[in-house]
């Protein structure tokens, strides 16, 4: 039970290094993502 619930959490941290970036980097990535969506 705990193994299956911990696996996705680790995956999310690895797949989203954006959380560890600076605010400016995060803003840049978010704007790039918004431009792609629009």
N, CA, C and O atoms as CSV, one atom per row, in Angstrom:
chain,resi,resn,atom,element,x,y,z
A,1,UNK,N,N,0.840,-1.201,0.000
A,1,UNK,CA,C,0.000,0.000,0.000
A,1,UNK,C,C,0.882,1.261,0.000
A,1,UNK,O,O,0.752,2.107,-0.885
A,2,UNK,N,N,1.762,1.384,0.975
A,2,UNK,CA,C,2.612,2.575,1.059
A,2,UNK,C,C,3.565,2.655,-0.131
A,2,UNK,O,O,3.920,3.751,-0.565
A,3,UNK,N,N,3.980,1.506,-0.660
A,3,UNK,CA,C,4.911,1.494,-1.797
A,3,UNK,C,C,4.232,2.077,-3.032
A,3,UNK,O,O,4.831,2.886,-3.741
A,4,UNK,N,N,2.996,1.680,-3.296
A,4,UNK,CA,C,2.293,2.156,-4.491
A,4,UNK,C,C,1.932,3.638,-4.358
A,4,UNK,O,O,1.883,4.348,-5.363
A,5,UNK,N,N,1.682,4.109,-3.150
A,5,UNK,CA,C,1.326,5.516,-2.965
A,5,UNK,C,C,2.570,6.403,-2.976
A,5,UNK,O,O,2.478,7.591,-3.286
A,6,UNK,N,N,3.732,5.838,-2.641
A,6,UNK,CA,C,4.971,6.617,-2.622
A,6,UNK,C,C,5.575,6.699,-4.018
A,6,UNK,O,O,6.252,7.677,-4.339
A,7,UNK,N,N,5.344,5.694,-4.849
A,7,UNK,CA,C,5.923,5.656,-6.198
A,7,UNK,C,C,5.501,6.865,-7.034
A,7,UNK,O,O,6.369,7.546,-7.582
A,8,UNK,N,N,4.203,7.159,-7.153
A,8,UNK,CA,C,3.774,8.299,-7.974
A,8,UNK,C,C,4.314,9.622,-7.449
A,8,UNK,O,O,4.612,10.521,-8.236
A,9,UNK,N,N,4.443,9.754,-6.137
A,9,UNK,CA,C,4.974,10.994,-5.570
A,9,UNK,C,C,6.422,11.187,-6.014
A,9,UNK,O,O,6.815,12.294,-6.385
A,10,UNK,N,N,7.215,10.119,-5.978
A,10,UNK,CA,C,8.606,10.223,-6.416
A,10,UNK,C,C,8.655,10.561,-7.899
A,10,UNK,O,O,9.468,11.381,-8.327
A,11,UNK,N,N,7.792,9.934,-8.677
A,11,UNK,CA,C,7.745,10.176,-10.120
A,11,UNK,C,C,7.453,11.647,-10.397
A,11,UNK,O,O,8.099,12.262,-11.245
A,12,UNK,N,N,6.490,12.207,-9.688
A,12,UNK,CA,C,6.099,13.603,-9.904
A,12,UNK,C,C,7.292,14.519,-9.610
A,12,UNK,O,O,7.541,15.469,-10.352
A,13,UNK,N,N,8.016,14.239,-8.547
A,13,UNK,CA,C,9.166,15.078,-8.196
A,13,UNK,C,C,10.234,15.000,-9.286
A,13,UNK,O,O,10.862,16.004,-9.620
A,14,UNK,N,N,10.434,13.806,-9.837
A,14,UNK,CA,C,11.468,13.617,-10.862
A,14,UNK,C,C,11.031,14.232,-12.193
A,14,UNK,O,O,11.839,14.836,-12.899
A,15,UNK,N,N,9.749,14.074,-12.531
A,15,UNK,CA,C,9.256,14.571,-13.817
A,15,UNK,C,C,9.051,16.089,-13.804
A,15,UNK,O,O,8.986,16.711,-14.864
A,16,UNK,N,N,8.950,16.686,-12.623
A,16,UNK,CA,C,8.718,18.131,-12.548
A,16,UNK,C,C,9.838,18.844,-11.787
A,16,UNK,O,O,9.637,19.270,-10.650
A,17,UNK,N,N,11.014,18.976,-12.406
A,17,UNK,CA,C,12.124,19.689,-11.760
A,17,UNK,C,C,11.846,21.183,-11.701
A,17,UNK,O,O,12.602,21.937,-11.088
A,18,UNK,N,N,10.745,21.618,-12.350
A,18,UNK,CA,C,10.381,23.038,-12.384
A,18,UNK,C,C,10.253,23.589,-10.962
A,18,UNK,O,O,10.546,24.759,-10.716
A,19,UNK,N,N,9.816,22.748,-10.036
A,19,UNK,CA,C,9.597,23.186,-8.651
A,19,UNK,C,C,10.895,23.695,-8.033
A,19,UNK,O,O,10.867,24.584,-7.182
A,20,UNK,N,N,12.038,23.138,-8.454
A,20,UNK,CA,C,13.325,23.525,-7.871
A,20,UNK,C,C,13.947,24.727,-8.575
A,20,UNK,O,O,14.986,25.225,-8.141
A,21,UNK,N,N,13.329,25.198,-9.653
A,21,UNK,CA,C,13.886,26.325,-10.404
A,21,UNK,C,C,13.576,27.650,-9.715
A,21,UNK,O,O,12.746,27.716,-8.807
A,22,UNK,N,N,14.255,28.696,-10.161
A,22,UNK,CA,C,14.005,30.025,-9.611
A,22,UNK,C,C,12.663,30.557,-10.100
A,22,UNK,O,O,12.065,29.983,-11.010
A,23,UNK,N,N,12.191,31.636,-9.511
A,23,UNK,CA,C,10.908,32.213,-9.912
A,23,UNK,C,C,10.941,32.661,-11.367
A,23,UNK,O,O,9.980,32.452,-12.107
A,24,UNK,N,N,12.063,33.286,-11.785
A,24,UNK,CA,C,12.172,33.764,-13.166
A,24,UNK,C,C,12.108,32.603,-14.140
A,24,UNK,O,O,11.403,32.669,-15.147
A,25,UNK,N,N,12.841,31.541,-13.842
A,25,UNK,CA,C,12.831,30.363,-14.718
A,25,UNK,C,C,11.426,29.789,-14.794
A,25,UNK,O,O,10.962,29.409,-15.869
A,26,UNK,N,N,10.752,29.725,-13.657
A,26,UNK,CA,C,9.402,29.166,-13.612
A,26,UNK,C,C,8.467,30.022,-14.469
A,26,UNK,O,O,7.655,29.491,-15.228
A,27,UNK,N,N,8.584,31.344,-14.346
A,27,UNK,CA,C,7.737,32.245,-15.138
A,27,UNK,C,C,7.985,32.028,-16.619
A,27,UNK,O,O,7.046,31.983,-17.414
A,28,UNK,N,N,9.253,31.893,-16.987
A,28,UNK,CA,C,9.614,31.694,-18.396
A,28,UNK,C,C,8.980,30.419,-18.932
A,28,UNK,O,O,8.412,30.401,-20.024
A,29,UNK,N,N,9.086,29.350,-18.144
A,29,UNK,CA,C,8.531,28.058,-18.570
A,29,UNK,C,C,7.013,28.143,-18.676
A,29,UNK,O,O,6.420,27.630,-19.625
A,30,UNK,N,N,6.388,28.796,-17.693
A,30,UNK,CA,C,4.924,28.917,-17.701
A,30,UNK,C,C,4.471,29.695,-18.930
A,30,UNK,O,O,3.500,29.311,-19.581
A,31,UNK,N,N,5.172,30.798,-19.257
A,31,UNK,CA,C,4.799,31.598,-20.428
A,31,UNK,C,C,4.979,30.790,-21.696
A,31,UNK,O,O,4.138,30.852,-22.592
A,32,UNK,N,N,6.071,30.026,-21.788
A,32,UNK,CA,C,6.319,29.181,-22.967
A,32,UNK,C,C,5.191,28.163,-23.109
A,32,UNK,O,O,4.724,27.886,-24.214
A,33,UNK,N,N,4.755,27.606,-21.964
A,33,UNK,CA,C,3.678,26.609,-21.981
A,33,UNK,C,C,2.363,27.254,-22.413
A,33,UNK,O,O,1.594,26.664,-23.172
A,34,UNK,N,N,2.111,28.476,-21.920
A,34,UNK,CA,C,0.883,29.190,-22.281
A,34,UNK,C,C,0.880,29.484,-23.779
A,34,UNK,O,O,-0.142,29.317,-24.445
A,35,UNK,N,N,2.022,29.921,-24.308
A,35,UNK,CA,C,2.109,30.228,-25.742
A,35,UNK,C,C,1.819,28.981,-26.567
A,35,UNK,O,O,1.175,29.062,-27.614
A,36,UNK,N,N,2.288,27.839,-26.102
A,36,UNK,CA,C,2.045,26.589,-26.830
A,36,UNK,C,C,0.554,26.249,-26.815
A,36,UNK,O,O,0.013,25.776,-27.815
A,37,UNK,N,N,-0.105,26.488,-25.689
A,37,UNK,CA,C,-1.524,26.173,-25.563
A,37,UNK,C,C,-2.350,27.101,-26.458
A,37,UNK,O,O,-3.352,26.679,-27.034
A,38,UNK,N,N,-1.934,28.353,-26.573
A,38,UNK,CA,C,-2.672,29.344,-27.379
A,38,UNK,C,C,-2.129,29.363,-28.788
A,38,UNK,O,O,-2.610,30.127,-29.625
